[in-house]
Amino acid sequence: MTLAHSPNRAIESLGIALVAVGVILLALLTLYLVGFDQGAISRTGMYMHELMHDGRHLLGLPCH
């Protein structure tokens, strides 16, 4: 007689939920840094602003 082990679905669901939350937080942080930071958090002065300038215009974000 063979016993089959099935993984706990609750643990799998929790892992997937944690990964999804992490990805969403990383995406929001990236959107903030690219779209709205303008040196306030990144401590690069206007470097981040100038680096992402054209991308901001393509996304329709105000930067002037």
Secondary structure, 3 states (H helix, E strand, C coil): CCCCCCCCHHHHHHHHHHHHHHHHHHHHHHHHHHHCCCCCCCCCCCHHHHHCHHHHHHHCCCCC
